């Protein structure tokens, strides 16, 4: 287990509680940057580097709506390498295996600091091994726009991949060969970066539906291809067929029902993993059986939620990004499939973010400790393999936050005395559902009271922990270097944990 302490460098705030800074800090907004450039179309990324110019140490940002199909970040990396720029700071909202070229730039010192919300693949492995010279800063999906809008994260140039655009810079994500749906993660970059560059592979005379507004765009570049929209589908977007996970899903849906959350106007969010979608399928069955119509479902939208909208089970969907091409088509055609920016989705200093209106959210876990703190940033050996994304934001906002997971994975207990990395604080987690029992956070005495006569397998988290030990034994201790490679920022900007180098 990780026995190294949280390290807070000068200039960063220590985590003091899930709602401490939110209650005690007003929202700070730096001025929105309006473009004064009339001649916006240029013919290459290289010319942007000359015109601005882009020099050593600048901060460049990107969004991840094309996910593992993104090509824009790699195009910019090619230019950085060609010009031998050094100490560049990158702020992509997520990093995927497709971004493997970044590894060489990190090792050569071209890129020395990164801000992101989620990271996996070769870049995650390289940073875990200590190759990034400066720090990796891991934000949440709501924390990133908070950092940008407050001026805490200052972006010199935002490179915004836009599937369809005109020469003035108006654009959207629903037209063109690379259509990927809602562009919610790009909006804070569009409004607050010093210079905003739209990169498209589908240039048209006129945009009918505008998500990216020309008012803020400085330059427009047409390239042969911004990426592959098929890459937005990562992992499964179908309910699991695994019998253990189906049991977890059925118990979770029964739990939601017994707690009274299957009700008219209910709101709901779940991830795109197999177990999460199996929960949604069970909830769908209950809603149909009892003729329940919910108010909304939100988050990254899948075909499964699209079908629930079509069937009248929800009045609307709030979409920050599409997880598959069915969702892209729905977002294009269904007037009740609505756009939201990342800030409107989860920024804790937004007046009323969507996450605060959630009744139920279903989330996963790589590890969870006896205080219900959850890790989805590293694996049990400390290797980077994910990040909060919207995990911490929705957990804090929802009335009922449920973690679903097998108790054991690869003969290792998911419940630990101490987890490698805290992503989401236990004070925002209400329930853990496993195939061997359901644990309720002791602070939720209201839930415990409501379930006192339930036939569900209610146990304590300590009982789950000891069951796992009986089956799998104690886990081996993981050795981490004392070299700090990064910081995990909670959604309010405070540091909730520290990332350490994995020893090879």
Buried (B, 14 or more C-beta within 10 A) or exposed (E): BBEBEEBBEEEBBEBEEBEBBBEEBEEEEEEEBEBEEEEBBBEEBBEBBEEBEBEEEBBBBBBBBBBBBBBBBBBBBBBBBEBEBBBBBBBBBBBBEBBBBBBBBBEEBBBBBBBBBBBBBBBBBBBBBBBBEEBBBBBBBBBBBBBBBBEBBBBBBBBBBBBBBBBBBBBBBBBBEBBBBBBBBBBBBBBBBBBBBBBBBBBBEEBEEBBBBBBBBBBBBBBEEBBBBBBBBBEBBBBBEBEBBBBBBBBBBBBBBBBEBBEEEBBBBBBBBBBBBBBBBBBBEBBEEEEBEBBBBBBBBBBBBBBBBEEEBBBBBBBBBBBBBBBBBBBBEBEEBBBBBBBBBBBBBBEEBBBBBBBBBBBBBBBBBBBBBBBBBBBBBBBBBBBBBBBBBBBBBBBBBBBBBBBBEEEBBBBBBEBBBBBBBBBBBBBBBBBBBBBBBEEBEEBBEBBEEBEBEBBEBEBBBBBBBEEBEEBEEBEBBEEBBBBBBBBBBBBBBBBBBBEE
